[in-house]
């Protein structure tokens, strides 16, 4: 059973991760690979709303996606977007990235290789990783403007879509930990963490929501 306090703490982390950026047209949209095809859905929707004329989907596979997306997250994202009416001609695929830092670095390299002028980027992530994606992107590609986007949904709606409440809270705790330890390791910019968010994180960690934590000396963003 998940306690009332744990749910309240999880909602606090969920709300904090959402950047609340006002969407606007950008040079390109970068969809960060993961287990969640909702990222591809949202990226496709942004394209149809004329928020970006070009899409980069980035991601290889991980332990959570190798069975569901054997050809790689970016490839499956492209298939999903095409099924939703996005022309293949406006989609670029970056198939090697295995973490958020590589998502940004490899996408940048691909766009530069293709001589695509970029002044602003819509970075599309899972709802509980908006702030982490933004902080990483600002660190690794500081000379463009970044706008964070994700599927608009509540924590309860996301849990219903995943069908594993404990896993979702574990992922929230993991995302929050990275915001707290990765700036010191040079993987992302430092963002202010409100006291109530830090306290919610500590309670959830003490309650055992720890499967997605990284060592304090993690190697990658």
PyMOL commands that set and color helices and strands:
alter all, ss='L'
color gray80, all
select helices_A, chain A and resi 4-17+38-48+73-83+88-90+100-113+127-140+155-162+165-181+183-185+195-206
alter helices_A, ss='H'
color red, helices_A
select strands_A, chain A and resi 28-32+55-58+91-94+120-124+145-149
alter strands_A, ss='S'
color yellow, strands_A
deselect
rebuild
show_as cartoon
